[in-house]
Amino acid sequence: MTSDFEAQLRAVSLRVTRPRLAVLTALRDHPHVDTDTVIALVRVQHPTVSHQAVYDVLRALTDAGLIRRIQPAGTTARYESRVGDNHHHVVCRSCGAIADIECAVGHAPCLTASDDHGFAVDEAEVVFWGTCPDCSTGRTTR
């Protein structure tokens, strides 16, 4: 899989570095994690990597379109490596868990604006809110 990440980095004219590979691996294995979690995951294999290096990598990978930054209202920013398919998310109001939801209806951008005000819409961002199964079960057993 590392060679896939190397090819992805090269395809967007980014140098292949250990921190970039480590961040891509962390996000592949742990989607929807915040910056502190990414730092902790990267430091498992690269204990000396700085906070700033991880922040810089997250910014570069986001700018290059290799990862996606999501920040549902009232939550901290999270990152994921699933990009390019315009999927959506569901967020638990209780614990903050986030899961992917496939495109709501039709082709990207999934939803058609009732009035696009002349914009050429190419993406729709939808966040569904609710209570995850673990929190729902916890409420009924209390």
C-alpha positions as CSV (number, residue, x, y, z in Angstrom):
1,M,0.0,0.0,0.0
2,T,2.9,2.3,0.6
3,S,3.7,2.3,-3.1
4,D,0.1,3.4,-3.8
5,F,0.6,6.3,-1.4
6,E,3.9,7.1,-3.1
7,A,2.2,7.2,-6.5
8,Q,-0.6,9.4,-5.1
9,L,1.9,11.9,-3.7
10,R,3.9,12.0,-6.9
11,A,0.8,12.4,-9.0
12,V,0.1,15.7,-7.2
13,S,3.7,16.8,-7.3
14,L,4.4,16.3,-3.6
15,R,7.6,14.7,-2.4
16,V,7.4,11.3,-0.8
17,T,8.3,11.7,2.9
18,R,7.9,9.5,5.9
19,P,5.5,11.9,7.7
20,R,3.3,12.1,4.6
21,L,3.2,8.3,4.2
22,A,2.5,7.9,8.0
23,V,-0.4,10.4,7.9
24,L,-1.9,8.7,4.8
25,T,-1.6,5.3,6.5
26,A,-3.1,6.7,9.7
27,L,-6.1,8.1,7.9
28,R,-6.6,5.0,5.8
29,D,-6.7,2.9,9.0
30,H,-8.6,5.4,11.2
31,P,-11.0,7.6,9.2
32,H,-12.6,10.7,10.8
33,V,-9.9,11.4,13.4
34,D,-8.9,14.7,14.7
35,T,-5.4,16.3,14.5
36,D,-4.3,15.1,18.0
37,T,-5.2,11.5,17.1
38,V,-3.3,11.8,13.8
39,I,-0.3,13.0,15.7
40,A,-0.5,10.1,18.2
41,L,-0.9,7.6,15.4
42,V,2.0,9.0,13.4
43,R,4.2,9.0,16.5
44,V,3.8,5.3,17.0
45,Q,6.2,4.7,14.1
46,H,7.9,8.1,14.1
47,P,8.2,9.3,17.7
48,T,10.2,12.4,16.9
49,V,7.8,13.9,14.4
50,S,6.7,17.4,15.5
51,H,3.2,18.7,15.9
52,Q,4.0,21.3,13.3
53,A,5.2,18.7,10.8
54,V,1.9,16.8,11.1
55,Y,-0.1,20.1,10.8
56,D,1.9,20.9,7.7
57,V,1.4,17.5,6.2
58,L,-2.4,17.6,6.8
59,R,-2.6,21.0,5.1
60,A,-0.5,19.9,2.1
61,L,-2.5,16.7,1.6
62,T,-5.8,18.5,2.0
63,D,-4.7,21.3,-0.5
64,A,-3.6,18.5,-2.9
65,G,-7.0,16.7,-2.6
66,L,-5.5,13.5,-1.2
67,I,-7.4,13.8,2.1
68,R,-10.5,15.7,3.1
69,R,-11.0,17.9,6.1
70,I,-14.5,17.8,7.6
71,Q,-15.8,19.8,10.4
72,P,-19.5,19.3,11.3
73,A,-20.9,22.3,13.2
74,G,-19.8,22.4,16.8
75,T,-17.1,19.8,16.4
76,T,-13.3,19.8,15.9
77,A,-11.9,19.3,12.5
78,R,-11.5,15.7,11.4
79,Y,-9.7,14.1,8.5
80,E,-10.3,11.2,6.1
81,S,-8.6,9.7,3.1
82,R,-11.9,8.9,1.3
83,V,-12.0,11.7,-1.4
84,G,-13.5,12.3,-4.8
85,D,-16.8,10.5,-4.4
86,N,-18.9,13.3,-2.7
87,H,-20.1,11.0,0.1
88,H,-21.7,12.4,3.2
89,H,-21.5,11.9,7.0
90,V,-23.7,11.0,9.9
91,V,-22.7,12.4,13.3
92,C,-23.8,11.2,16.8
93,R,-25.0,14.1,18.9
94,S,-24.0,12.3,22.0
95,C,-20.5,10.9,21.5
96,G,-19.4,12.6,18.3
97,A,-18.9,9.4,16.3
98,I,-18.9,10.0,12.6
99,A,-19.7,7.5,9.8
100,D,-19.8,7.7,6.1
101,I,-23.0,7.7,4.1
102,E,-23.1,7.1,0.4
103,C,-24.4,9.7,-1.9
104,A,-28.0,10.6,-0.9
105,V,-29.7,10.6,-4.4
106,G,-28.5,10.5,-8.0
107,H,-25.2,11.6,-9.4
108,A,-22.7,14.0,-7.8
109,P,-23.3,16.5,-6.5
110,C,-26.1,14.3,-5.1
111,L,-28.5,17.0,-4.5
112,T,-29.9,19.6,-6.9
113,A,-30.3,23.1,-5.4
114,S,-33.7,24.6,-5.7
115,D,-32.0,27.8,-6.8
116,D,-28.3,27.7,-7.6
117,H,-28.1,31.5,-8.0
118,G,-26.1,30.9,-11.2
119,F,-23.4,28.9,-9.5
120,A,-21.9,25.9,-11.3
121,V,-22.5,23.4,-8.4
122,D,-20.0,20.6,-8.4
123,E,-20.2,19.3,-4.8
124,A,-22.8,19.0,-2.0
125,E,-21.9,18.6,1.6
126,V,-24.6,17.0,3.8
127,V,-24.3,16.1,7.4
128,F,-26.9,13.9,9.0
129,W,-27.3,14.2,12.8
130,G,-28.6,11.6,15.2
131,T,-27.7,9.1,18.0
132,C,-25.4,6.2,17.2
133,P,-26.4,2.6,18.2
134,D,-24.0,2.5,21.1
135,C,-25.4,5.7,22.6
136,S,-29.0,4.7,21.9
137,T,-28.4,1.4,23.7
138,G,-26.8,3.2,26.6
139,R,-29.8,5.4,27.0
140,T,-32.3,2.6,27.1
141,T,-30.3,0.6,29.6
142,R,-29.9,3.4,32.1
